[in-house]
């Protein structure tokens, strides 16, 4: 029987850590049916049932619109539904994942009915050439694609929302209370849509709390106390970070997790080199990961840059009336040029003039203005620095990101890309390269108008180390499909900001 645990907060002191919060389970109570259906294998079954019904509706709609079809044709059309569902299931469409975005799985939602339809048309052509069901199958395919894509967007949004609300948060333990473990805790805490609630650490020899300032959850015990800790917290997921424990101890701990039916995730060694292009081979029973690094000077990036320029040039032509209207509005809002140019550092450390619509009054209009504000530790620059000189129109342009549109010119020039790490001013680059690990890695690629960090909310004065992590993740895992995903998420984020959310 599934159990729902509520956690009381107590204060504990151990020999390794300063006083901090500890989660102690209250009396377990039965998990409501609605919550059980929103997580794990039950949620996968719900999604599969919804997709099955929708594909059947697509078939039924087609047959209702074409009642004069031959009996043999109807039979082949009926096969579209089961073949589509088999392709989805075999292709991993219903596999549970931690990281979910609104647009995840849309390719499979279109690809499955496409493969099913093409396969059936081919089978009919070879096995029953006297039948001509092609037009019916094509109609089923169109309905199925629309229905499945809509269902995927809706279910992804529902799952993200219920996770973020904590309704289905699974208690999670972190093995290793060092820097990597603390980083895992912070990620799980800052991204509740992952569906994991960090309740504590397992570590027989944890570093002192002063050495790991980001660690806030308590160290609950050593690796030999897994059973007690799981019973105490109700944990259902264990994340293995880095510890001082020998591999033999970790192997035993992982075997115990397996025996207890706990889900296990592992942060791999040299994780900074892991990306979606890694391949897993086996030498006998020994797994071997092969790393394929991103080459920003490859043909794939040449295609990306050509795509950027074509799309940006087309966008400039389509948006020309809007750009002209904004330029006139900026000129009328306050004296000064319509465009504002600022030196930024791009690919290979080269500087260029980044263009924006001017959103502030000229410095001469406001005496004693500070040109830059002191930044707190681990904080990226952005927003209003010093005296607020934004015009009324400028505030609107910044809120809606319309002030960034002139950067399409930068893309056409070749200074920037549509998607990539946001460029920074030279004085900050020099400072951040000294203070932030791997900061200069972002200069391997062209800067972008939008990026992986921005669509995850890292805009303005947000964590600099988080930005660096997200930017480097984007570079390591780059693909054209990832660029398209980021552009779609950017449009959604701009619409939300424009709507006042």
C-alpha positions as CSV (number, residue, x, y, z in Angstrom):
1,X,0.0,0.0,0.0
2,X,1.3,3.4,-0.9
3,X,1.8,5.8,1.9
4,X,1.7,9.6,2.1
5,X,4.1,11.0,4.7
6,X,3.9,14.4,6.3
7,X,7.0,15.8,7.8
8,X,7.4,17.5,11.1
9,X,10.4,19.7,11.7
10,X,12.8,19.1,14.6
11,X,16.2,20.4,15.4
12,X,19.1,18.0,15.6
13,X,22.8,18.4,16.3
14,X,25.3,15.8,15.2
15,X,29.1,15.7,15.4
16,X,29.5,16.7,11.8
17,X,26.9,19.5,11.3
18,X,25.6,22.6,12.9
19,X,22.0,22.7,14.2
20,X,19.7,22.3,11.2
21,X,16.2,21.1,10.2
22,X,15.5,17.4,10.2
23,X,12.5,15.8,8.7
24,X,10.7,13.3,10.9
25,X,7.8,11.3,9.5
26,X,4.4,11.7,11.0
27,X,2.0,8.8,11.2
28,X,1.7,7.4,7.6
29,X,-1.7,7.7,6.0
30,X,-3.1,6.2,2.9
31,X,-2.2,8.1,-0.3
32,X,-5.3,9.4,-2.0
33,X,-6.2,7.7,-5.3
34,X,-5.7,11.0,-7.2
35,X,-2.1,11.3,-6.0
36,X,-1.3,7.7,-6.8
37,X,-2.6,8.2,-10.4
38,X,-0.3,11.2,-10.8
39,X,3.0,9.5,-10.2
40,X,5.2,6.6,-11.2
41,X,3.8,3.7,-13.3
42,X,0.2,4.7,-12.6
43,X,0.8,8.0,-14.4
44,X,2.4,6.2,-17.3
45,X,-0.7,3.9,-17.5
46,X,-3.0,7.0,-17.4
47,X,-1.1,8.6,-20.3
48,X,-1.2,5.4,-22.3
49,X,-4.9,5.1,-21.8
50,X,-5.5,8.7,-22.8
51,X,-3.4,8.3,-26.0
52,X,-5.2,5.0,-26.8
53,X,-8.6,6.7,-26.6
54,X,-7.5,9.6,-28.7
55,X,-6.1,7.5,-31.5
56,X,-9.3,5.5,-31.5
57,X,-11.2,8.8,-31.7
58,X,-9.0,9.7,-34.7
59,X,-10.0,6.5,-36.4
60,X,-13.6,6.9,-35.5
61,X,-13.7,10.5,-36.7
62,X,-12.3,9.4,-40.0
63,X,-14.7,6.6,-40.5
64,X,-17.6,8.8,-39.5
65,X,-16.6,11.3,-42.1
66,X,-16.2,8.6,-44.8
67,X,-19.1,6.1,-44.3
68,X,-18.8,4.8,-47.9
69,X,-15.4,3.2,-47.5
70,X,-14.9,-0.4,-48.5
71,X,-15.0,-3.1,-45.6
72,X,-11.4,-4.1,-46.4
73,X,-10.3,-0.4,-46.2
74,X,-12.0,0.0,-42.8
75,X,-10.1,-3.0,-41.5
76,X,-6.7,-1.6,-42.4
77,X,-7.6,1.8,-41.0
78,X,-8.6,0.2,-37.7
79,X,-5.0,-1.1,-37.5
80,X,-3.6,2.4,-37.3
81,X,-4.5,2.7,-33.6
82,X,-2.8,-0.5,-32.2
83,X,0.3,0.0,-34.4
84,X,0.6,3.6,-33.2
85,X,0.4,2.6,-29.6
86,X,2.9,-0.2,-30.0
87,X,5.4,2.2,-31.6
88,X,4.9,4.7,-28.8
89,X,5.4,2.1,-26.1
90,X,8.4,0.5,-27.7
91,X,9.9,3.9,-28.4
92,X,9.9,4.9,-24.7
93,X,7.1,7.5,-24.9
94,X,5.8,6.4,-21.5
95,X,9.0,6.1,-19.6
96,X,9.1,8.1,-16.4
97,X,11.6,10.9,-16.4
98,X,12.8,13.5,-13.9
99,X,13.3,16.4,-16.3
100,X,10.1,17.3,-18.1
101,X,9.4,20.3,-20.3
102,X,6.1,21.2,-22.0
103,X,7.4,20.2,-25.4
104,X,9.1,16.9,-24.5
105,X,7.9,13.9,-26.6
106,X,6.3,15.9,-29.4
107,X,8.6,14.3,-31.9
108,X,7.4,10.8,-30.9
109,X,3.8,12.0,-30.8
110,X,4.1,12.9,-34.5
111,X,6.6,10.1,-35.4
112,X,4.5,7.2,-34.1
113,X,1.4,7.7,-36.2
114,X,3.6,8.6,-39.1
115,X,5.5,5.3,-38.9
116,X,2.3,3.4,-38.3
117,X,0.6,5.0,-41.3
118,X,3.5,4.5,-43.7
119,X,3.9,0.9,-42.6
120,X,0.2,0.1,-43.2
121,X,0.1,1.9,-46.6
122,X,3.2,-0.1,-47.6
123,X,1.7,-3.4,-46.3
124,X,-1.6,-2.7,-48.2
125,X,0.3,-1.9,-51.4
126,X,2.3,-5.2,-51.2
127,X,-0.4,-7.5,-49.8
128,X,-3.7,-6.2,-51.2
129,X,-3.0,-3.9,-54.1
130,X,-6.7,-3.9,-55.2
131,X,-7.5,-1.8,-52.1
132,X,-6.9,1.9,-51.9
133,X,-7.0,2.9,-48.2
134,X,-4.3,5.5,-48.5
135,X,-6.5,8.6,-48.3
136,X,-8.3,7.2,-45.2
137,X,-5.1,6.4,-43.4
138,X,-3.7,9.8,-44.2
139,X,-6.8,11.4,-42.7
140,X,-6.4,9.2,-39.6
141,X,-2.7,10.2,-39.4
142,X,-3.6,13.9,-39.4
143,X,-6.2,13.6,-36.6
144,X,-3.9,11.3,-34.6
145,X,-1.0,13.8,-34.8
146,X,-3.1,16.7,-33.6
147,X,-4.7,14.7,-30.8
148,X,-1.5,13.1,-29.5
149,X,0.5,16.4,-29.6
150,X,-2.2,18.2,-27.7
151,X,-2.4,15.4,-25.2
152,X,1.4,15.4,-24.7
153,X,1.5,19.1,-24.1
154,X,-1.4,18.9,-21.6
155,X,-0.1,15.9,-19.7
156,X,3.4,17.4,-19.5
157,X,2.0,20.6,-18.1
158,X,-0.2,18.8,-15.6
159,X,2.8,16.7,-14.4
160,X,5.0,19.7,-14.0
161,X,2.4,21.6,-12.1
162,X,1.5,18.8,-9.7
163,X,5.2,18.1,-9.0
164,X,5.9,21.8,-8.5
165,X,3.0,22.1,-6.0
166,X,4.5,19.2,-4.0
167,X,1.4,17.0,-4.4
168,X,3.4,14.1,-5.7
169,X,6.9,14.9,-4.3
170,X,8.8,11.7,-3.6
171,X,11.1,11.8,-0.5
172,X,14.7,11.4,-1.7
173,X,17.9,10.6,0.1
174,X,21.3,11.8,-1.1
175,X,24.4,9.6,-0.7
176,X,27.4,11.8,0.0
177,X,27.1,15.0,2.0
178,X,29.9,16.9,0.2
179,X,29.9,19.6,-2.4
180,X,28.3,17.4,-5.2
181,X,25.6,16.2,-2.8
182,X,24.8,19.7,-1.7
183,X,24.6,20.7,-5.4
184,X,22.1,17.9,-6.0
185,X,20.1,19.1,-3.0
186,X,20.0,22.6,-4.2
187,X,18.9,21.5,-7.7
188,X,16.1,19.3,-6.3
189,X,15.0,22.1,-4.0
190,X,15.1,24.9,-6.7
191,X,13.4,22.7,-9.3
192,X,10.4,21.1,-7.5
193,X,9.0,20.1,-10.9
194,X,11.5,17.2,-10.8
195,X,9.2,15.6,-8.2
196,X,11.9,14.8,-5.6
197,X,12.0,16.3,-2.1
198,X,15.5,15.9,-0.5
199,X,15.0,14.8,3.1
200,X,18.5,14.1,4.1
201,X,21.9,12.6,3.5
202,X,23.5,9.2,3.9
203,X,27.2,9.5,4.7
204,X,29.4,7.7,7.1
205,X,32.1,10.3,7.0
206,X,30.5,13.6,6.0
207,X,32.5,16.9,5.7
208,X,31.9,19.5,8.4
209,X,28.9,21.8,7.8
210,X,31.3,24.8,7.5
211,X,33.0,23.2,4.6
212,X,29.7,22.7,2.7
213,X,27.8,25.9,3.3
214,X,25.1,25.0,0.7
215,X,24.1,21.8,2.5
216,X,20.9,22.4,4.5
217,X,19.3,19.0,4.8
218,X,20.5,16.9,7.8
219,X,23.0,14.0,7.7
220,X,20.7,11.2,8.9
221,X,23.3,8.4,9.2
222,X,25.9,6.2,7.6
223,X,25.6,3.7,4.8
224,X,25.0,0.9,7.2
225,X,21.8,2.6,8.4
226,X,19.8,2.6,5.2
227,X,17.0,0.5,6.5
228,X,16.4,2.7,9.6
229,X,16.7,5.9,7.5
230,X,14.2,4.7,4.8
231,X,11.7,3.6,7.5
232,X,12.1,6.9,9.3
233,X,11.7,9.2,6.2
234,X,9.6,7.1,3.9
235,X,12.1,7.8,1.1
236,X,11.4,6.2,-2.2
237,X,14.4,7.5,-4.3
238,X,18.1,7.5,-3.6
239,X,20.6,9.8,-5.4
240,X,24.2,8.7,-5.3
241,X,26.6,11.6,-5.3
242,X,30.3,11.5,-4.3
243,X,31.5,10.1,-1.0
244,X,34.7,8.9,0.7
245,X,33.2,5.5,1.0
246,X,35.0,2.6,-0.9
247,X,33.2,1.3,-3.9
248,X,32.5,-2.0,-2.1
249,X,30.4,-0.2,0.4
250,X,28.5,1.7,-2.3
251,X,27.9,-1.5,-4.1
252,X,26.4,-3.0,-1.0
253,X,24.3,0.1,-0.5
254,X,23.0,0.1,-4.0
255,X,22.1,-3.6,-3.7
256,X,20.1,-2.9,-0.6
257,X,18.3,-0.1,-2.5
258,X,17.4,-2.6,-5.2
259,X,16.1,-5.1,-2.7
260,X,13.9,-2.5,-1.0
261,X,12.5,-1.4,-4.4
262,X,13.9,2.1,-4.2
263,X,14.5,4.1,-7.3
264,X,18.2,5.0,-7.8
265,X,19.9,7.8,-9.6
266,X,23.7,8.2,-9.9
267,X,25.8,11.3,-10.5
268,X,28.6,9.9,-12.7
269,X,32.3,10.6,-12.2
270,X,33.5,13.3,-14.6
271,X,29.9,14.3,-15.0
272,X,30.9,17.6,-16.7
273,X,32.0,15.6,-19.8
274,X,28.8,13.6,-20.0
275,X,26.3,14.7,-22.8
276,X,23.5,13.2,-24.9
277,X,26.0,12.0,-27.5
278,X,27.9,9.6,-25.2
279,X,27.8,6.0,-26.2
280,X,27.7,3.0,-23.9
281,X,29.8,0.0,-25.0
282,X,30.7,-3.2,-23.2
283,X,34.0,-5.0,-23.0
284,X,32.8,-8.4,-21.7
285,X,30.8,-7.4,-18.6
286,X,32.5,-4.0,-18.2
287,X,30.6,-1.0,-19.4
288,X,32.6,1.6,-21.2
289,X,31.4,5.2,-22.0
290,X,32.7,6.9,-25.0
291,X,32.7,10.7,-24.9
292,X,31.9,12.8,-28.0
293,X,32.7,16.5,-27.5
294,X,30.9,19.4,-29.1
295,X,32.9,21.0,-31.9
296,X,31.7,24.6,-32.4
297,X,33.6,24.7,-35.7
298,X,31.9,21.7,-37.2
299,X,29.6,21.5,-40.2
300,X,26.6,21.1,-37.8
301,X,27.4,24.5,-36.3
302,X,27.8,26.0,-39.8
303,X,24.3,24.8,-40.6
304,X,23.1,26.4,-37.3
305,X,24.7,29.7,-38.2
306,X,23.3,29.7,-41.7
307,X,19.8,28.9,-40.3
308,X,20.2,31.7,-37.8
309,X,21.0,34.3,-40.5
310,X,18.2,33.2,-42.8
311,X,15.6,33.2,-40.0
312,X,16.8,36.5,-38.6
313,X,16.8,38.2,-42.0
314,X,13.3,36.9,-42.6
315,X,12.2,38.1,-39.1
316,X,13.6,41.6,-39.8
317,X,11.6,41.9,-42.9
318,X,8.4,40.6,-41.3
319,X,8.9,42.8,-38.2
320,X,10.0,45.9,-40.1
321,X,6.7,47.8,-39.3
322,X,7.0,46.9,-35.6
323,X,10.6,47.9,-35.5
324,X,9.9,51.2,-37.1
325,X,7.1,51.9,-34.7
326,X,9.2,51.1,-31.7
327,X,12.1,53.3,-33.0
328,X,9.7,56.2,-33.4
329,X,8.3,55.6,-29.9
330,X,11.8,55.6,-28.4
331,X,12.7,58.8,-30.1
332,X,9.5,60.5,-28.9
333,X,9.9,59.1,-25.3
334,X,13.1,61.0,-24.6
335,X,16.0,62.8,-26.4
336,X,18.6,60.5,-27.8
337,X,19.1,57.7,-30.5
338,X,16.6,54.9,-30.9
339,X,19.3,52.2,-30.7
340,X,21.7,51.6,-27.9
341,X,25.0,49.9,-28.6
342,X,27.1,48.2,-25.8
343,X,30.4,46.4,-26.0
344,X,30.0,42.7,-25.3
345,X,32.3,39.7,-25.4
346,X,31.3,36.9,-27.8
347,X,32.9,33.8,-29.4
348,X,36.6,33.3,-28.8
349,X,36.7,36.3,-26.6
350,X,36.0,38.8,-29.4
351,X,34.1,42.0,-28.6
352,X,31.3,43.3,-30.6
353,X,28.6,46.0,-30.4
354,X,25.4,44.5,-29.1
355,X,22.3,46.4,-30.2
356,X,19.1,47.2,-28.3
357,X,16.3,49.7,-28.4
358,X,17.2,52.4,-25.9
359,X,15.0,52.0,-22.8
360,X,16.6,54.6,-20.6
361,X,17.0,58.4,-20.7
362,X,20.5,59.5,-21.6
363,X,22.9,59.8,-18.7
364,X,23.2,63.5,-19.2
365,X,19.5,63.8,-18.3
366,X,20.2,62.4,-14.8
367,X,23.2,63.7,-13.0
368,X,25.2,61.7,-10.5
369,X,24.2,58.4,-12.0
370,X,26.2,55.3,-11.2
371,X,27.2,53.4,-14.3
372,X,27.4,50.1,-12.5
373,X,26.2,48.7,-9.2
374,X,28.1,46.5,-6.8
375,X,27.1,42.9,-7.2
376,X,26.5,40.4,-4.3
377,X,28.5,37.2,-4.5
378,X,27.5,34.8,-7.2
379,X,25.2,37.2,-8.9
380,X,25.1,38.1,-12.5
381,X,24.6,41.7,-13.6
382,X,21.4,42.9,-15.1
383,X,18.3,44.9,-14.4
384,X,18.5,48.5,-13.2
385,X,22.0,49.5,-12.1
386,X,22.2,52.7,-10.1
387,X,19.5,55.4,-10.6
388,X,16.5,54.1,-12.5
389,X,16.5,56.1,-15.7
390,X,14.0,53.9,-17.6
391,X,11.3,55.6,-19.6
392,X,7.7,54.5,-19.4
393,X,8.1,52.9,-22.9
394,X,11.4,51.5,-21.8
395,X,9.9,49.6,-18.9
396,X,7.4,48.0,-21.3
397,X,10.1,47.1,-23.8
398,X,12.1,45.4,-21.2
399,X,9.2,43.6,-19.7
400,X,8.2,42.2,-23.1
401,X,11.8,41.8,-24.3
402,X,11.0,43.9,-27.4
403,X,14.2,45.9,-26.6
404,X,16.2,42.8,-27.7
405,X,14.8,42.7,-31.3
406,X,17.6,44.8,-32.9
407,X,20.0,41.9,-32.0
408,X,18.5,40.2,-35.0
409,X,20.9,42.6,-36.9
410,X,23.7,41.2,-34.8
411,X,22.8,37.7,-35.9
412,X,22.7,38.7,-39.6
413,X,26.1,40.3,-39.2
414,X,27.5,37.1,-37.7
415,X,28.2,38.5,-34.3
416,X,25.6,36.4,-32.5
417,X,23.3,33.4,-32.8
418,X,19.6,33.1,-32.1
419,X,20.4,30.6,-29.3
420,X,23.5,30.6,-27.1
421,X,24.9,32.0,-23.9
422,X,24.1,35.7,-23.3
423,X,27.1,37.9,-23.9
424,X,28.6,40.0,-21.1
425,X,30.4,43.3,-20.8
426,X,34.2,43.1,-20.9
427,X,34.8,44.4,-17.4
428,X,32.5,41.7,-15.9
429,X,34.0,39.0,-18.1
430,X,37.5,39.7,-16.7
431,X,36.1,39.5,-13.2
432,X,34.0,36.4,-13.7
433,X,36.8,34.5,-15.5
434,X,38.9,34.9,-12.3
435,X,36.1,34.0,-9.9
436,X,33.8,31.5,-11.5
437,X,34.9,28.1,-12.5
438,X,34.5,27.2,-16.3
439,X,33.0,30.7,-17.0
440,X,35.2,31.2,-20.1
441,X,33.9,27.9,-21.6
442,X,30.9,29.8,-22.7
443,X,33.0,31.7,-25.3
444,X,33.5,28.5,-27.3
445,X,30.3,29.4,-29.2
446,X,28.6,32.5,-30.5
447,X,26.5,34.4,-28.0
448,X,22.7,34.2,-28.3
449,X,19.6,36.4,-28.1
450,X,18.1,33.7,-25.9
451,X,19.6,30.6,-24.2
452,X,19.1,27.5,-22.1
453,X,19.7,29.5,-18.9
454,X,17.2,32.2,-19.8
455,X,14.3,29.8,-20.5
456,X,15.0,28.4,-17.0
457,X,14.4,31.8,-15.4
458,X,18.0,32.8,-15.1
459,X,17.6,36.4,-16.3
460,X,18.7,39.6,-14.7
461,X,20.3,39.4,-11.2
462,X,20.3,35.6,-10.7
463,X,22.9,33.1,-9.7
464,X,26.0,33.4,-11.9
465,X,27.2,29.9,-11.2
466,X,23.8,28.5,-12.3
467,X,24.0,30.5,-15.5
468,X,27.4,29.1,-16.2
469,X,26.2,25.5,-15.5
470,X,23.2,25.8,-17.8
471,X,25.2,27.5,-20.6
472,X,27.9,24.9,-20.5
473,X,25.2,22.2,-20.5
474,X,23.7,23.7,-23.6
475,X,27.0,23.8,-25.4
476,X,27.8,20.2,-24.5
477,X,24.4,18.9,-25.6
478,X,23.8,21.2,-28.5
479,X,21.6,20.1,-31.4
480,X,19.2,21.9,-33.8
481,X,16.3,20.3,-32.0
482,X,17.5,21.7,-28.7
483,X,17.7,25.2,-30.4
484,X,14.1,24.8,-31.6
485,X,13.0,23.8,-28.1
486,X,14.6,26.8,-26.6
487,X,13.1,29.1,-29.2
488,X,9.6,27.7,-28.4
489,X,10.1,28.0,-24.7
490,X,11.3,31.6,-25.2
491,X,8.2,32.5,-27.1
492,X,6.1,31.0,-24.2
493,X,8.1,32.9,-21.6
494,X,7.8,36.2,-23.4
495,X,4.0,35.7,-23.8
496,X,3.7,35.0,-20.0
497,X,5.8,38.1,-19.1
498,X,3.8,40.2,-21.5
499,X,0.6,39.0,-19.8
500,X,1.9,40.2,-16.4
501,X,2.8,36.8,-15.0
